[in-house]
Amino acid sequence: MRAIAVLNKDAGTLRTMDLKAYADLLEKAFTAKGHDVVCHIVAGREVVAALEEAAADPQMDALIIAGGDGSVSSAAAIAWKTGHPLGVIPAGTMNLFARAIGLPLDVNAVPSILAKWNVIDADIGDANGNPFVHQFSAGMHARMIRLREKIAYKSRLGKIAANIRSSIGVLLDPPGFDVTYKINGKEESLKVSAISVSNNAFGPSPMLISERLDGGHLGLYLAKRLNWRGAFHLAFDLFRGKLKDNIAVHSELVQEVELHFPRRTPTARCVLDGELMPLPRDIRIRIHPGALKVLGLEQVKSNGAN
């Protein structure tokens, strides 16, 4: 079997590594198991093009991405559409997908796991046809990312500091907006400060990691309109792993949900797997159970406590 690996040299962990030596490690691990892997080392801005080129190669049997959650999400979307298994080397800041499927975060430990060529079935979601492996969100999360993008940072620690600063800004001034959500034909309307629709239910981790990725459902989370006190209370409950116990949070498991934003402004934004995008007035979000093939451990593990 032949895999093509795209290594994002701008990803946090990879920036300080000898990537040619790491490519050799990857190749030796695959050769030891009777497989081949071809490695392409590219800049962050070239990742999507490199993934698309790899997926078009008729001799490719699996697609591997080494990078952060944004790169992983892009690779998952391509792998899902082409039907190729996806291998993930967690080299970013959060590495949410890798955590959710139980991969070790040590990049040097991952090649031997991927080389076993054990294909497991994972779920993937889509929002108006746009695939996601972690979550769709609107409200507080989107505002936090917009604030973070105004802060200059050049390192992983700088990004963490920017996250903290922008999060405090959102907690002091949480947004409020109207949403109508429809599940199985039943509509409800609320004024909320935050919405999240996750690929399977979040576990107790404050990082909002899915408990597992083979449960076949979406996690729907709605935080009712908050003032700054309620926002800090929500953050405290999130930090201690009690998001679902917060008095302002409504949560349930669904297979599909339709969202309508009646007073959406032209500049409104939402977040899909960490990337800002324009907020549509109407969104249909669905789960596709077992539709994403992943190179990994023997099964998708429960990792909500990571």
SEGU-697448 format. One record per atom (N, C-alpha, C, CB): residue in three letters; x, y, z negated. Coordinates in steps of 0.05 Angstrom, whole numbers, plus 32768, in hexadecimal, padded with zeros to 4 digits. Glycine has a CB too. Layout:
<recs>
alaXYZ/...
</recs>
This chain:
<recs>
met80117FE88000/met800080008000/met801280198000/met7FED80007FE7/arg8008802E800C/arg80188047800F/arg8009805E8003/arg801E804C802D/ala8016806D7FF2/ala800A80857FE6/ala801A809D7FEF/ala800B80837FC7/ile800C80B47FF0/ile801A80CE7FF5/ile801580DF7FDC/ile800E80DC800F/ala802B80E97FD1/ala802B80FA7FB9/ala803181167FC0/ala803E80EF7FA4/val802181297FB7/val802581457FBA/val802D81507F9E/val800C81547FC6/leu8045815B7F9C/leu804F81657F83/leu804F81847F83/leu806C815B7F7D/asn803F81907F72/asn803D81AD7F71/asn805481B87F60/asn802181B67F65/lys806881C27F6D/lys808081CB7F5F/lys807B81E37F4D/lys809681D17F72/asp806481F17F51/asp805D82087F40/asp804D82007F27/asp804E821C7F50/ala804581E77F25/ala803681DE7F0D/ala804981E07EF5/ala802C81C07F11/gly803C81E57EDE/gly804B81EB7EC5/gly806181D87EBF/gly803981ED7EAF/thr805B81BE7EBD/thr806F81AA7EB5/thr808581A67ECA/thr806281907EAF/leu807D81A87EE4/leu809081A37EF9/leu80A381B97EFF/leu8081819D7F12/arg809D81D17EF5/arg80AE81E87EFB/arg80CB81E57EF2/arg80A382017EEF/thr80CE81D77EDB/thr80E981D47ECF/thr80F581B97ED5/thr80E781D97EB2/met80E981A97EE6/met80F3818E7EEB/met8103818C7F05/met80DB817A7EEC/asp811481787F07/asp812181727F20/asp810D81617F30/asp813D81627F1B/leu8100816D7F43/leu80EA81607F51/leu80F4814A7F64/leu80DA81737F60/lys810C814D7F6E/lys811681387F7F/lys811C811F7F6F/lys813081417F8E/ala812681237F56/ala812A810C7F44/ala810F81007F3C/ala813A81157F2B/tyr80FB81117F38/tyr80E181067F31/tyr80D480F77F48/tyr80CE811D7F28/ala80D881017F60/ala80CE80F27F78/ala80DB80D77F7A/ala80D381037F92/asp80F580D67F73/asp810480BC7F73/asp80F780A97F5F/asp812280C07F6E/leu80F180B47F47/leu80E580A47F32/leu80CA80987F3B/leu80E080B47F18/leu80BA80A97F49/leu80A080A07F53/leu80A4808A7F68/leu809180B87F5F/glu80B7808F7F7A/glu80BB807B7F90/glu80C580617F85/glu80D080877FA4/lys80D780617F71/lys80E180497F65/lys80CB80397F57/lys80F8804F7F51/ala80B980487F49/ala80A3803A7F3B/ala8090802C7F4F/ala8093804F7F2B/phe808B80397F66/phe8079802D7F7A/phe808780167F88/phe807080427F8E/thr80A180197F8F/thr80B080047F9C/thr80B17FEB7F8A/thr80CC800D7FA3/ala80B37FEF7F70/ala80B57FD87F5E/ala809B7FC87F5E/ala80BA7FE27F42/lys80857FD47F66/lys806B7FC67F67/lys80637FBE7F83/lys80557FD87F5A/gly80767FC27F96/gly80717FBA7FB1/gly80617FCE7FC2/gly80627FA17FB1/his80617FE77FB9/his80537FFD7FC7/his806780127FD1/his803D80097FB5/asp805D80237FE2/asp806D803A7FEC/asp805F80547FE3/asp80718039800A/val806F80687FDE/val806580837FD9/val807780977FE7/val806280897FBB/val806A80AA7FF4/val807880C08001/val807280DA7FF1/val807080C3801F/cys808680E87FE9/cys808281007FD8/cys8087811A7FE8/cys809580FF7FC0/his8075812D7FE4/his807881477FF0/his8078815C7FDA/his8060814D8005/ile808E816B7FD8/ile809081807FC3/ile8088819A7FD0/ile80AE81817FB8/val807381A77FC6/val806981BF7FD2/val806381D57FBD/val804F81B97FE2/ala806181ED7FC6/ala805982047FB5/ala803B82027FB0/ala8061821F7FC1/gly803382107F9A/gly8016820F7F93/gly800482187FA9/gly801282217F7B/arg800C822C7FB8/arg7FFA82377FCE/arg7FF882237FE5/arg800582517FD8/glu800A820F7FE6/glu800A81FB7FFC/glu7FFD81E17FF4/glu802681F68005/val7FF381DE7FDC/val7FEA81C57FD2/val7FD281BB7FE2/val7FE281C77FB5/val7FBD81CB7FE6/val7FA581C27FF3/val7FAB81B98010/val7F9081D87FF3/ala7FBB81C9801E/ala7FC381C18039/ala7FD281A7803A/ala7FD381D78047/ala7FE481A38026/ala7FF3818A8025/ala7FE18172801F/ala8009818D8010/leu7FCE8176800E/leu7FBB81618007/leu7FAA815A801F/leu7FA9816A7FF0/glu7FA1816E802E/glu7F9081688045/glu7FA0815A805B/glu7F8581838050/glu7FB98162805E/glu7FCA81558072/glu7FCF8138806A/glu7FE581638075/ala7FD481338050/ala7FD881188046/ala7FBF8106804B/ala7FE081188029/ala7FA881128045/ala7F8F81028047/ala7F8980FB8064/ala7F788112803C/ala7F94810B8077/ala7F8F81058093/ala7FA280F0809F/ala7F92811F80A3/asp7FB680E8808F/asp7FC980D48098/asp7FBC80B88098/asp7FE280D48085/pro7FBA80AC80AF/pro7FAC809280B0/pro7FBA807B80A1/pro7FA8808A80CD/gln7FD48080809A/gln7FE3806B808C/gln7FE2806F806E/gln8000806C8096/met7FD380838064/met7FD280888048/met7FBC8077803B/met7FCD80A68042/asp7FC3806A8024/asp7FB0805A8016/asp7FA780677FFB/asp7FBB803F8010/ala7FB6807A7FF1/ala7FAF80887FD8/ala7FBC80A37FD9/ala7FB880787FBF/leu7FAE80B67FCC/leu7FB880D27FCA/leu7FC080D87FAD/leu7FA280E67FD4/ile7FD880E27FA9/ile7FE280E87F8E/ile7FE781067F8C/ile7FFB80D87F87/ile7FDF81127F76/ile7FE3812F7F71/ile7FF281327F57/ile7FC9813F7F72/ala800781427F57/ala801581497F3E/ala801181677F3B/ala803481417F3F/gly8001816F7F27/gly7FFC818B7F23/gly7FE881907F0D/gly7FF181977F3D/gly7FDE81A87F0B/gly7FCA81AF7EF7/gly7FAE81A87EFF/gly7FCC81CC7EF0/asp7F9B81B07EEE/asp7F7F81A97EF3/asp7F7481B47F0E/asp7F6E81B37EDD/gly7F7D81CC7F16/gly7F7481D67F2F/gly7F7D81C57F47/gly7F7F81F37F33/ser7F9681BC7F46/ser7FA081AB7F5B/ser7F9281907F5B/ser7FBF81A77F58/val7F8E81867F43/val7F80816C7F40/val7F64816D7F4B/val7F8081637F22/ser7F5681837F45/ser7F3B81867F4F/ser7F3A81877F6E/ser7F2E81A07F44/ser7F4D81957F7A/ser7F4F81967F97/ser7F54817B7FA3/ser7F6581AA7FA0/ala7F66816C7F96/ala7F6D81517F9F/ala7F55813E7F9C/ala7F8581467F90/ala7F4781417F86/ala7F30812F7F81/ala7F1A81347F96/ala7F2481347F65/ala7F16814D7F9D/ala7F0281537FB2/ala7F0981467FCC/ala7EFF81717FB5/ile7F2281477FD4/ile7F2B813B7FED/ile7F2A811D7FEB/ile7F4881447FF3/ala7F3381117FD5/ala7F3380F47FD2/ala7F1680E97FD2/ala7F4180EC7FB8/trp7F0480F87FC6/trp7EE880EF7FC5/trp7EDC80EF7FE2/trp7ED781027FB3/lys7EE181047FF1/lys7ED68106800C/lys7EE280F1801F/lys7EDB81218017/thr7EFC80EA801B/thr7F0980D7802D/thr7F0780BA8023/thr7F2680DE8031/gly7F0080B7800A/gly7EFE809C7FFF/gly7F1880907FF5/gly7EF2808A8012/his7F2E80A07FF5/his7F4880967FEC/his7F4980967FCD/his7F5E80A77FF8/pro7F5780837FC1/pro7F5C80857FA4/pro7F6E809D7F9E/pro7F6A806B7F9A/leu7F6A80A97F86/leu7F7980C07F7E/leu7F8B80B97F66/leu7F6580D77F76/gly7FA480C07F68/gly7FB780BD7F52/gly7FBD80D97F47/gly7FD080AF7F5B/val7FBE80DB7F2D/val7FC280F67F20/val7FDB80F57F0E/val7FAA80FE7F0F/ile7FED81087F12/ile8004810C7F01/ile7FFF81277EF2/ile801F810C7F11/pro7FF881267ED8/pro7FF0813F7ECA/pro800881517EC5/pro7FE481377EAF/ala800981687ED4/ala801F817A7ED1/ala801781977ECC/ala803081797EEB/gly7FFE819A7EC2/gly7FF381B57EBE/gly7FF381BD7EA0/gly7FD881B87EC9/thr7FE281D07E9A/thr7FE081DA7E7E/thr7FCD81C97E6E/thr7FD781F77E7E/met7FB581C47E79/met7FA081B57E6A/met7F9F81987E71/met7F8581C37E6F/asn7FA181917E8B/asn7FA081767E94/asn7F8681677E8B/asn7FB981677E8A/leu7F7081747E8F/leu7F56816A7E85/leu7F4E814F7E92/leu7F41817E7E89/phe7F52814D7EAC/phe7F4A81347EBA/phe7F5B811D7EB1/phe7F4B81387ED8/ala7F7581217EAF/ala7F87810C7EA6/ala7F8081037E8A/ala7FA481167EA8/arg7F7A81157E79/arg7F72810E7E5D/arg7F5980FE7E5E/arg7F6F81287E4C/ala7F4581067E6E/ala7F2C80F97E6F/ala7F2D80DC7E78/ala7F1881087E80/ile7F4080D67E8A/ile7F4380BA7E93/ile7F5880AB7E84/ile7F4980B97EB1/gly7F6480B77E70/gly7F7680A97E5E/gly7F9280A77E67/gly7F6C808F7E5A/leu7F9B80B77E7A/leu7FB780B67E83/leu7FC980C47E6E/leu7FBA80C47E9F/pro7FE280BA7E6B/pro7FF580C87E59/pro7FFC80E37E66/pro800E80B77E54/leu800380F67E55/leu800A81117E5E/leu802881137E65/leu800281267E4A/asp803780FF7E5F/asp805380FE7E66/asp805680F77E83/asp806380E97E54/val805E810A7E93/val805F81057EB0/val807280EE7EB8/val8067811E7EBF/asn808680E97EA7/asn809880D37EAD/asn808C80B87EA8/asn80B280D77E9D/ala807680B77E98/ala8069809D7E92/ala805480967EA7/ala805D809E7E77/val804C80A97EB7/val803580A57EC9/val803C80947EE2/val802A80BF7ED1/pro805380987EEF/pro805980897F07/pro8055806B7F05/pro8075808F7F10/ser805E805F7EEF/ser805B80427EEC/ser803E80397EEA/ser806B80397ED3/ile802D804B7EDF/ile801080457EDD/ile800380477EF9/ile800280597ECA/leu800A805C7F08/leu7FFE805F7F22/leu800780487F35/leu8006807A7F2E/ala802180407F32/ala802C802B7F43/ala801E80107F40/ala804980297F3E/lys8010800C7F2A/lys80027FF37F27/lys7FEA7FF17F3A/lys7FF87FF07F0A/trp7FE380087F46/trp7FCE80097F5A/trp7FB37FFD7F4F/trp7FD67FFA7F74/asn7FAD80047F36/asn7F947FFB7F2B/asn7F7F80117F30/asn7F977FF67F0C/val7F6C800A7F41/val7F58801E7F4A/val7F3F801C7F38/val7F4F801A7F67/ile7F3880327F2B/ile7F2180337F1A/ile7F0C80467F26/ile7F28803B7EFD/asp7EF480447F1D/asp7EDE80557F27/asp7ED8806B7F13/asp7EC480447F2C/ala7ED980847F1C/ala7ED2809A7F0B/ala7EBC80AB7F18/ala7EEB80AC7F06/asp7EAE80BA7F07/asp7E9880CB7F11/asp7EA380E57F1B/asp7E8380CF7EFB/ile7E9580F27F2D/ile7E9B810C7F37/ile7E81811C7F3A/ile7EAC810B7F52/gly7E8281367F35/gly7E6A81467F38/gly7E6C81587F50/gly7E6581567F1F/asp7E5681647F58/asp7E5781797F6C/asp7E43818F7F65/asp7E52816E7F88/ala7E4A81A87F6B/ala7E3981BF7F68/ala7E3581CB7F84/ala7E4681D47F54/asn7E1D81C87F8E/asn7E1781D17FA9/asn7E2B81C67FBE/asn7E1781F07FAB/gly7E3281AD7FB9/gly7E45819F7FCC/gly7E6281A37FC6/gly7E3F81A97FE7/asn7E6981B47FB2/asn7E8581B87FAB/asn7E8C81A57F94/asn7E8981D67FA1/pro7E9E81927F99/pro7EA5817E7F85/pro7EB381897F6D/pro7EB681687F92/phe7EAF817C7F56/phe7EBE81837F3E/phe7EC1816B7F2D/phe7EAF819A7F2D/val7ED8816A7F1E/val7EDE81537F0D/val7EDC815A7EF0/val7EFA81487F13/his7EDA81747EE9/his7ED8817C7ECD/his7EBE818A7EC7/his7EF0818E7EC6/gln7EBA81A37ED0/gln7EA281B07ECA/gln7E9C81C87EDC/gln7EA281B97EAD/phe7E8281CF7EDE/phe7E7881E87EE8/phe7E7181F97ECF/phe7E6081E47EFC/ser7E7782137ED0/ser7E6F82247EBA/ser7E6A82407EC3/ser7E8682247EA4/ala7E5A824E7EB3/ala7E54826A7EB8/ala7E5082787E9D/ala7E3A826D7ECA/gly7E5482927E9E/gly7E5182A27E85/gly7E6C82A77E77/gly7E3F82947E72/met7E6F829E7E5E/met7E8682A47E4E/met7EA082997E5B/met7E8382987E33/his7E9F82817E65/his7EB882767E71/his7EC182867E8A/his7EB382597E79/ala7EAD828D7E9B/ala7EB4829D7EB2/ala7EBF82B87EAB/ala7E9B82A07EC4/arg7EB382C57E97/arg7EBD82DF7E8E/arg7EDA82DC7E82/arg7EAA82EB7E79/met7EDF82C67E74/met7EF982C27E68/met7F0E82C07E7E/met7EF982A97E57/ile7F0882B17E93/ile7F1C82AE7EA9/ile7F2082C87EB8/ile7F1282987EBC/arg7F0A82D87EBC/arg7F0D82F27EC9/arg7F1F83047EB9/arg7EF182FF7ECE/leu7F1C83047E9E/leu7F2D83147E8D/leu7F4A830A7E8E/leu7F2383157E70/arg7F4D82F07E8E/arg7F6882E47E8E/arg7F7782EB7EA8/arg7F6782C67E8B/glu7F6982ED7EBE/glu7F7682F37ED7/glu7F81830F7ED9/glu7F6382EE7EEE/lys7F7883207EC6/lys7F82833B7EC5/lys7F9B833D7EB4/lys7F6D834E7EBA/ile7FA383277EA8/ile7FBA83277E96/ile7FD183197EA5/ile7FB483197E7B/ala7FE883267EA6/ala7FFF831A7EB4/ala800D83067EA2/ala801383307EBD/tyr801382EE7EAC/tyr802382DA7E9E/tyr803382CA7EB1/tyr801082C87E8D/lys804A82BF7EA8/lys805C82B17EBA/lys806382957EB0/lys807582C07EBE/ser8058828D7E99/ser805F82737E8E/ser804682657E82/ser807582767E79/arg804A824C7E7A/arg8034823D7E6E/arg802C824B7E54/arg803D82207E69/leu804082537E44/leu803982617E2B/leu802C827C7E30/leu805282657E1A/gly803482897E46/gly802782A27E4D/gly800A829E7E55/gly803682AF7E64/lys800582887E62/lys7FE982827E6A/lys7FD8827C7E51/lys7FE8826A7E7D/ile7FE4826D7E3E/ile7FD582687E25/ile7FCF82817E16/ile7FE682547E13/ala7FE382947E15/ala7FDE82AD7E07/ala7FC982BE7E16/ala7FF982BD7E06/ala7FC982BD7E30/ala7FB582CC7E40/ala7F9982C07E3B/ala7FBC82CB7E5E/asn7F9882A57E38/asn7F7E82987E32/asn7F7482A17E17/asn7F82827A7E32/ile7F8582A37E03/ile7F7D82AC7DE9/ile7F7282C97DE9/ile7F9482A97DD4/arg7F8182DA7DF6/arg7F7982F67DF8/arg7F5F82FA7E06/arg7F8E83077E06/ser7F5B82EC7E1C/ser7F4382EF7E2B/ser7F2B82E27E1D/ser7F4682E27E47/ser7F3082CC7E0E/ser7F1B82BF7DFF/ser7F1182D17DE9/ser7F2582A57DF3/ile7F2382DF7DDB/ile7F1A82F27DC6/ile7F0A83087DD2/ile7F3382FD7DB7/gly7F1183127DE9/gly7F0283277DF7/gly7EE6831E7DFC/gly7F0F832F7E10/val7EE283057E05/val7EC782FB7E0B/val7EB782F77DF1/val7EC982E07E1A/leu7EC482ED7DDC/leu7EB682E97DC3/leu7EAC83037DB7/leu7EC982DB7DAF/leu7EBB83187DBB/leu7EB283327DB1/leu7E9C833F7DC1/leu7ECA83467DB0/asp7E9983367DDB/asp7E8583417DEC/asp7E7A832B7DFF/asp7E9083597DFD/pro7E6B83187DF3/pro7E6183027E04/pro7E4C830B7E18/pro7E5682EB7DF2/pro7E4C82FF7E30/pro7E3883077E44/pro7E1C82FB7E3D/pro7E4082FD7E5F/gly7E0883057E4A/gly7DED82FB7E48/gly7DDF82FC7E63/gly7DDD830B7E32/phe7DD282E67E6A/phe7DC582E57E85/phe7DAE82D17E84/phe7DDA82DF7E9B/asp7D9C82D37E97/asp7D8582C27E99/asp7D8C82AA7EAB/asp7D6D82D17EA4/val7D8182937EA4/val7D84827B7EB5/val7D6A826A7EB3/val7D9D826A7EAC/thr7D63825F7EC9/thr7D4D824B7EC9/thr7D5A82307ED1/thr7D3682537EDD/tyr7D56821C7EC2/tyr7D6282027EC9/tyr7D4B81ED7ECC/tyr7D7681F97EB3/lys7D4F81DC7EE0/lys7D3A81C87EE6/lys7D4781AC7EE5/lys7D2E81CD7F02/ile7D3A819B7ED5/ile7D43817F7ED2/ile7D2A816D7ED7/ile7D50817A7EB7/asn7D2C815B7EEA/asn7D1681497EF0/asn7CFB81577EF4/asn7D1381347ED9/gly7CFD816E7F02/gly7CE5817D7F08/gly7CDB81907EF2/gly7CD0816B7F0F/lys7CE7818F7EDB/lys7CDE819F7EC4/lys7CF081B87EC2/lys7CDE81907EAA/glu7CE481D07EC1/glu7CF481E97EC0/glu7CF381F57EA4/glu7CE981FD7ED5/glu7D0A82017E9D/glu7D0C82107E84/glu7D1C82297E8B/glu7D1A82007E6D/ser7D1582407E7D/ser7D2382597E81/ser7D2E82627E67/ser7D10826E7E8D/leu7D47826C7E68/leu7D5582767E50/leu7D66828E7E56/leu7D66825F7E44/lys7D6B829E7E42/lys7D8082B27E43/lys7D9882A67E35/lys7D7782CE7E36/val7DAF82A47E42/val7DC682967E38/val7DDF82A77E39/val7DCA827B7E47/ser7DF3829D7E2B/ser7E0E82A97E2D/ser7E2282977E3C/ser7E1982B07E12/ala7E1B827D7E3D/ala7E2D826A7E4A/ala7E1E82527E54/ala7E4382627E37/ile7E2882477E6A/ile7E1E822E7E76/ile7E36821D7E7D/ile7E0B82347E8F/ser7E3482047E77/ser7E4881F17E81/ser7E3A81D87E89/ser7E5D81EB7E6B/val7E4281CD7EA0/val7E3881B37EAA/val7E5181A37EAF/val7E2681B67EC4/ser7E55818E7E9F/ser7E6E817F7EA0/ser7E6B81647EAD/ser7E78817B7E84/asn7E8081597EB8/asn7E82813E7EC2/asn7E83812B7EAB/asn7E9A813B7ED6/asn7E6C81217EA2/asn7E6881117E8A/asn7E6A81237E71/asn7E7D80FB7E88/ala7E6181197E5B/ala7E5F81297E42/ala7E7A81307E37/ala7E4E811A7E2E/phe7E7C81487E2C/phe7E9481507E1E/phe7E9781407E04/phe7E94816E7E17/gly7EB081397DFD/gly7EB5812D7DE4/gly7EBA81427DCE/gly7ECD811A7DE6/pro7EC5813A7DB7/pro7EC8814D7DA1/pro7EE1815F7DA4/pro7ECB813E7D88/ser7EF1815C7DB9/ser7F09816C7DBC/ser7F02818A7DC1/ser7F1A81627DD3/pro7F0F819C7DB4/pro7F0B81B97DB9/pro7F1381C17DD6/pro7F1A81CA7DA6/met7F2281AF7DE4/met7F2981B57DFF/met7F1381AE7E13/met7F4281A57E06/leu7EFC81A47E08/leu7EE5819C7E19/leu7EED81887E2E/leu7EDA81B57E27/ile7EF781717E24/ile7EFE815B7E35/ile7EE781477E35/ile7F18814D7E2A/ser7EE0813D7E4C/ser7ECB81297E4E/ser7ED281107E3F/ser7EC481237E6B/glu7EBF81047E31/glu7EC480EC7E22/glu7ECE80D57E34/glu7EAB80E37E12/arg7EC280D47E4B/arg7ECA80C17E5F/arg7EC080CA7E7A/arg7EBF80A47E58/leu7EC980BF7E90/leu7EC080C87EAA/leu7EB280B27EBA/leu7ED880D27EBA/asp7EA6809F7EAC/asp7E97808A7EBA/asp7E7C80867EAD/asp7EA780707EBA/gly7E71809A7EA0/gly7E5780987E93/gly7E40809D7EA5/gly7E5680AB7E7D/gly7E4480A87EBD/gly7E2F80AB7ED1/gly7E1C80C27ECA/gly7E2080937ED3/his7E2580D77EBC/his7E1380ED7EB6/his7E2281077EB5/his7E0580E87E9B/leu7E13811D7EB5/leu7E1D81387EB0/leu7E17813F7E93/leu7E11814C7EC4/gly7E2881507E87/gly7E22815C7E6E/gly7E1981787E73/gly7E3A815B7E5A/leu7E01817F7E6A/leu7DF6819A7E6E/leu7DF781A87E53/leu7DD9819A7E79/tyr7E0581C07E52/tyr7E0881CF7E39/tyr7DFF81EC7E3F/tyr7E2581CE7E2F/leu7DED81F67E2F/leu7DE382117E31/leu7DE6821F7E16/leu7DC582127E3B/ala7DF482357E15/ala7DF782457DFC/ala7DE4825D7DFE/ala7E14824E7DF7/lys7DD0825E7DED/lys7DBD82747DEE/lys7DCB828E7DE9/lys7DA7826F7DD8/arg7DBE82A47DF0/arg7DC982BF7DEF/arg7DD682C47DD4/arg7DB482D47DF5/leu7DF082CC7DD4/leu7DFF82CF7DBB/leu7E0882EC7DB7/leu7E1782BD7DBC/asn7E0982F57D9E/asn7E18830D7D97/asn7E3483047D8F/asn7E0A831D7D80/trp7E4583177D87/trp7E6183107D82/trp7E6382FD7D6B/trp7E7183297D7D/arg7E5182FF7D57/arg7E5382EC7D40/arg7E4C82D07D49/arg7E3F82F57D2A/gly7E3782CD7D5A/gly7E3082B37D64/gly7E4582A87D76/gly7E1682B57D73/ala7E5382B97D85/ala7E6882B07D97/ala7E8082A57D87/ala7E7182C77DA9/phe7E8782B27D71/phe7E9D82A87D60/phe7E95828F7D52/phe7EA682BE7D4C/his7E7B828D7D4A/his7E7282747D3E/his7E73825D7D52/his7E5582787D34/leu7E6C82627D6B/leu7E6E824E7D80/leu7E8B82457D84/leu7E6382597D9B/ala7E9D82597D85/ala7EBA82537D88/ala7EC482427D71/ala7ECA826C7D8B/phe7EBB82487D59/phe7EC382397D41/phe7EBA821C7D43/phe7EB982467D27/asp7EA082187D4A/asp7E9581FD7D4D/asp7EA481EE7D63/asp7E7781FE7D53/leu7EAA81FC7D79/leu7EB981EF7D8F/leu7ED481E67D85/leu7EBC82027DA7/phe7EE281F77D76/phe7EFD81F17D6C/phe7EFD81D87D5A/phe7F0882097D5D/arg7EE781D47D4A/arg7EE681BD7D38/arg7ED781A57D44/arg7ED881C57D1E/gly7ED381A77D5E/gly7EC781907D6C/gly7EA9818C7D68/gly7ED581777D65/lys7E9B81A27D61/lys7E7E81A07D5B/lys7E6E81B17D6E/lys7E7A81A97D3E/leu7E7681B37D87/leu7E6781C37D9A/leu7E4981BC7D9B/leu7E7381C07DB6/lys7E4381A37D9C/lys7E27819B7D9F/lys7E1681A07D86/lys7E25817D7DA5/asp7E2481A57D6F/asp7E1581AB7D56/asp7E1081C97D53/asp7E2681A17D3F/asn7E1B81DA7D64/asn7E1781F67D62/asn7DF981FD7D66/asn7E2882067D75/ile7DEF820E7D55/ile7DD282147D56/ile7DC982227D70/ile7DCB82267D3F/ala7DDC822F7D7E/ala7DD4823C7D97/ala7DD7822B7DAF/ala7DE682557D9A/val7DE282137DAC/val7DE782027DC4/val7DD281ED7DC8/val7E0281F47DC0/his7DC881ED7DE1/his7DB681D77DEA/his7DC681C57DFC/his7D9C81E27DF8/ser7DC681AB7DF7/ser7DD581987E08/ser7DC481807E0E/ser7DEF81907DFA/glu7DC981757E25/glu7DBC815B7E2D/glu7DCB814F7E44/glu7D9E81607E34/leu7DC681357E48/leu7DD281267E5E/leu7DBF81247E75/leu7DDB810A7E54/val7DC8812A7E8D/val7DB7812A7EA4/val7DC7811E7EBC/val7DAD81467EAB/gln7DB881167ED1/gln7DC5810E7EEA/gln7DC581247EFE/gln7DB680F57EF5/glu7DB381377EFB/glu7DB1814E7F0D/glu7DA481657EFF/glu7DA281467F27/val7DAD817D7F06/val7DA081957EFB/val7DA181AB7F10/val7DAF819E7EE1/glu7D8B81BA7F12/glu7D8A81D17F24/glu7D8A81EB7F13/glu7D7181D07F36/leu7D9B81FE7F19/leu7D9E82177F0B/leu7D95822E7F1D/leu7DBB821B7F00/his7D8682407F12/his7D7E82587F20/his7D8482717F0F/his7D5F82577F28/phe7D9282847F1B/phe7D9A829D7F0D/phe7D8A82B47F19/phe7DB982A27F0F/pro7D7482BB7F0E/pro7D6282CF7F1A/pro7D6D82EB7F1C/pro7D4882CF7F0C/arg7D7F82F27F0A/arg7D89830E7F09/arg7DA8830E7F0E/arg7D83831B7EEE/arg7DB182FB7F1E/arg7DCD82F97F24/arg7DD783127F33/arg7DD482E07F34/thr7DED831E7F2A/thr7DF883357F37/thr7E0C832C7F4D/thr7E0783487F23/pro7E11833D7F61/pro7E2383357F77/pro7E3F832E7F6E/pro7E24834B7F8B/thr7E4883397F57/thr7E6383347F4E/thr7E64831D7F3A/thr7E6E834D7F41/ala7E4E83107F34/ala7E4E82FA7F21/ala7E5F82E37F2B/ala7E3182F07F1C/arg7E6C82D67F18/arg7E7E82C07F1E/arg7E7882A87F0D/arg7E9B82C87F1B/cys7E7F82907F17/cys7E7D82787F08/cys7E99826A7F0A/cys7E6682657F13/val7E9C82547EFD/val7EB582467EFD/val7EB182297F04/val7EC382487EE1/leu7EC0821F7F17/leu7EBF82027F1E/leu7EDB81F77F1B/leu7EB581FF7F3C/asp7EDE81E57F07/asp7EF881D97F01/asp7F0E81EF7EFD/asp7F0081C67F16/gly7F0782047EEF/gly7F1B82187EE8/gly7F1E822E7EFD/gly7F34820C7EE4/glu7F11822C7F14/glu7F1482407F29/glu7EFC82527F2B/glu7F1982327F44/leu7F00826C7F2B/leu7EEA827F7F2E/leu7EDF827E7F4A/leu7EF4829C7F27/met7EC582807F4C/met7EB882827F66/met7E9E82927F63/met7EB282667F71/pro7E93829D7F79/pro7E7A82AC7F76/pro7E63829A7F6B/pro7E7282B77F92/leu7E5382A67F5A/leu7E3C82977F4F/leu7E2482977F61/leu7E3582A37F33/pro7E1C82807F6C/pro7E0582807F7D/pro7DEB82857F6D/pro7E0282647F8B/arg7DD6828F7F7A/arg7DBD82937F6B/arg7DB182787F64/arg7DA982A47F7D/asp7DB582647F75/asp7DA982497F6F/asp7DBF82357F72/asp7D9282437F83/ile7DC182227F5F/ile7DD5820D7F5F/ile7DC881F27F59/ile7DEC82147F4B/arg7DCF81DF7F69/arg7DC781C37F63/arg7DE081B37F5C/arg7DB881B67F7C/ile7DE081A87F44/ile7DF881997F3A/ile7DF0817C7F36/ile7E0281A67F20/arg7E01816A7F42/arg7DFB814E7F40/arg7E14813E7F38/arg7DF181447F5C/ile7E0F81267F2D/ile7E2581147F27/ile7E2580FD7F3B/ile7E2281097F0A/his7E3D80F47F42/his7E4080DE7F55/his7E4F80C77F46/his7E4F80E67F6F/pro7E4080B57F39/pro7E4D80A17F29/pro7E60808E7F38/pro7E3880907F1B/gly7E78808B7F2E/gly7E8B80797F39/gly7E95807F7F55/gly7E80805E7F39/ala7E9080977F5F/ala7E96809E7F7B/ala7EB380A67F7F/ala7E8480B47F84/leu7EC180AC7F6A/leu7EDE80B47F6D/leu7EEF809D7F64/leu7EE480CD7F5C/lys7F0080937F77/lys7F12807E7F71/lys7F2C80897F66/lys7F18806C7F8A/val7F36807E7F50/val7F4D808A7F42/val7F6180747F3C/val7F4480987F27/leu7F7B807A7F40/leu7F9080687F37/leu7F95806D7F19/leu7FAB806C7F48/gly7F9280597F09/gly7F96805E7EED/gly7F9880457EDC/gly7F7F806F7EE3/leu7F8D80477EC4/leu7F8E80317EB1/leu7F79801D7EB9/leu7F8A803B7E94/glu7F7680087EA9/glu7F647FF27EB0/glu7F477FFC7EB1/glu7F667FDB7E9D/gln7F4180107EA1/gln7F26801B7EA1/gln7F2780387E98/gln7F13800B7E8F/val7F1280477E9E/val7F1180637E94/val7F0C80627E77/val7EFA80737EA3/lys7F1E806D7E67/lys7F1D806B7E4A/lys7F0C80827E3E/lys7F38806B7E3E/ser7F03807E7E26/ser7EF680937E17/ser7F0B80A37E09/ser7EE180887E02/asn7F0D80BD7E11/asn7F2380CE7E07/asn7F1A80E87DFC/asn7F3780D27E1D/gly7F0180E97DF2/gly7EF781037DE8/gly7F06810E7DD1/gly7EDB80FF7DE0/ala7F1580FE7DC2/ala7F2381077DAA/ala7F3F81107DB0/ala7F2380F37D95/asn7F48810F7DCA/asn7F6381167DD0/asn7F6981337DCA/asn7F6981117DEE/
</recs>
